[in-house]
């Protein structure tokens, strides 16, 4: 086995200054690559489509995006109603089984009470000048939040992909959602 190496001439050997410059260049490249990888990611799974449960994923998504997070919200089952242009305008608030409702369950079960509690919540939202579902959705989209609609649920519920707001990513499956969650720093199920 030979340990012979070609003879290097003095011209081929870099100077200390050249080596130092190359090390600095590599450190700068590493710092830039590390800065790109420092972007925080949040993945939210939205499964509920009632008026009170539409707000949490939208508020969390827009707030995280404002703090520089790369945010994805995967909507499945009733959570798809939040992304549906028509259904999102008519989300209801169930008074049955909701411990914070100002009516007992026996009264809440009376036909029409969901309509009453929904109107109460809508009035509270309007009185407090709280953003609507549509406004929060648009704000989140403007901030770069990606809204995904579960393809299996679209098919199950018989929705048409054209029924969703512009900007919603359709055709997304559970495997994609799981990978997104695995890559995220924060994962939430709402």
QUIPEGI-V511757 format. One record per residue. RES is the residue in three letters. PSI is psi as a letter, one per 20 degrees, with the letter a starting at -180 (* if undefined). D_FIRST is the distance of its C-alpha to the first C-alpha in Angstrom with 1 decimal. Layout:
[[RES & PSI & D_FIRST] [RES & PSI & D_FIRST]]
This chain:
[[UNK & p & 0.0] [UNK & p & 3.7] [UNK & j & 6.6] [UNK & p & 9.1] [UNK & q & 12.1] [UNK & q & 15.1] [UNK & p & 17.8] [UNK & p & 20.5] [UNK & r & 24.0] [UNK & h & 26.8] [UNK & h & 28.4] [UNK & h & 25.6] [UNK & p & 25.7] [UNK & q & 28.5] [UNK & r & 31.3] [UNK & h & 32.4] [UNK & g & 35.4] [UNK & g & 33.4] [UNK & g & 31.2] [UNK & g & 34.4] [UNK & g & 36.0] [UNK & g & 33.1] [UNK & g & 33.3] [UNK & g & 37.0] [UNK & g & 36.7] [UNK & g & 34.4] [UNK & h & 36.8] [UNK & g & 39.7] [UNK & g & 38.2] [UNK & g & 37.5] [UNK & g & 41.1] [UNK & g & 42.6] [UNK & h & 40.7] [UNK & h & 41.8] [UNK & g & 45.4] [UNK & h & 45.4] [UNK & i & 44.3] [UNK & i & 47.1] [UNK & p & 49.8] [UNK & q & 51.7] [UNK & q & 52.6] [UNK & p & 55.7] [UNK & p & 56.4] [UNK & p & 60.0] [UNK & o & 61.3] [UNK & o & 65.0] [UNK & i & 66.9] [UNK & q & 70.5] [UNK & k & 72.9] [UNK & r & 76.0] [UNK & g & 77.3] [UNK & h & 76.2] [UNK & i & 72.7] [UNK & h & 72.0] [UNK & g & 72.0] [UNK & g & 69.2] [UNK & h & 66.3] [UNK & g & 67.7] [UNK & g & 68.3] [UNK & g & 65.0] [UNK & g & 63.1] [UNK & h & 64.9] [UNK & g & 64.6] [UNK & g & 60.9] [UNK & h & 60.4] [UNK & h & 62.5] [UNK & j & 60.0] [UNK & j & 57.1] [UNK & q & 56.0] [UNK & o & 54.7] [UNK & p & 57.3] [UNK & p & 57.6] [UNK & o & 60.7] [UNK & o & 60.5] [UNK & p & 64.1] [UNK & r & 64.8] [UNK & c & 68.0] [UNK & i & 71.0] [UNK & i & 68.8] [UNK & h & 68.8] [UNK & h & 72.4] [UNK & h & 71.3] [UNK & i & 69.5] [UNK & p & 72.4] [UNK & g & 74.6] [UNK & g & 77.9] [UNK & h & 77.2] [UNK & h & 75.8] [UNK & i & 79.2] [UNK & k & 81.0] [UNK & q & 78.9] [UNK & r & 81.0] [UNK & o & 81.1] [UNK & p & 81.8] [UNK & i & 84.2] [UNK & p & 83.9] [UNK & j & 81.4] [UNK & o & 80.7] [UNK & i & 81.6] [UNK & j & 82.0] [UNK & q & 84.6] [UNK & j & 88.1] [UNK & q & 89.6] [UNK & q & 89.5] [UNK & h & 87.8] [UNK & h & 91.2] [UNK & h & 92.3] [UNK & h & 88.9] [UNK & i & 89.3] [UNK & p & 92.4] [UNK & p & 92.0] [UNK & i & 91.3] [UNK & h & 90.0] [UNK & h & 86.5] [UNK & g & 88.1] [UNK & g & 89.9] [UNK & h & 86.9] [UNK & g & 84.9] [UNK & h & 87.6] [UNK & g & 87.7] [UNK & g & 83.9] [UNK & h & 84.2] [UNK & g & 87.0] [UNK & g & 85.0] [UNK & g & 82.1] [UNK & g & 84.5] [UNK & h & 86.4] [UNK & j & 83.2] [UNK & k & 82.0] [UNK & q & 78.8] [UNK & q & 76.7] [UNK & r & 77.2] [UNK & g & 74.5] [UNK & g & 74.2] [UNK & g & 74.0] [UNK & h & 71.2] [UNK & g & 69.4] [UNK & g & 69.7] [UNK & g & 68.7] [UNK & g & 65.6] [UNK & g & 64.6] [UNK & h & 65.2] [UNK & j & 62.8] [UNK & j & 60.0] [UNK & p & 60.5] [UNK & p & 59.4] [UNK & p & 62.0] [UNK & p & 60.8] [UNK & p & 63.1] [UNK & o & 62.0] [UNK & g & 62.1] [UNK & g & 63.0] [UNK & h & 66.0] [UNK & g & 67.1] [UNK & g & 67.3] [UNK & g & 68.9] [UNK & i & 71.6] [UNK & k & 72.2] [UNK & q & 71.5] [UNK & p & 70.9] [UNK & h & 68.0] [UNK & i & 70.5] [UNK & i & 72.5] [UNK & q & 70.0] [UNK & q & 70.0] [UNK & p & 68.1] [UNK & i & 64.6] [UNK & p & 64.1] [UNK & o & 60.8] [UNK & r & 61.8] [UNK & j & 59.8] [UNK & p & 57.7] [UNK & r & 56.9] [UNK & h & 56.2] [UNK & g & 52.4] [UNK & g & 52.4] [UNK & g & 54.6] [UNK & g & 52.4] [UNK & g & 49.3] [UNK & g & 51.3] [UNK & h & 52.4] [UNK & h & 48.8] [UNK & i & 47.8] [UNK & q & 50.9] [UNK & h & 51.4] [UNK & p & 55.0] [UNK & p & 56.3] [UNK & p & 60.0] [UNK & o & 62.2] [UNK & * & 65.7]]
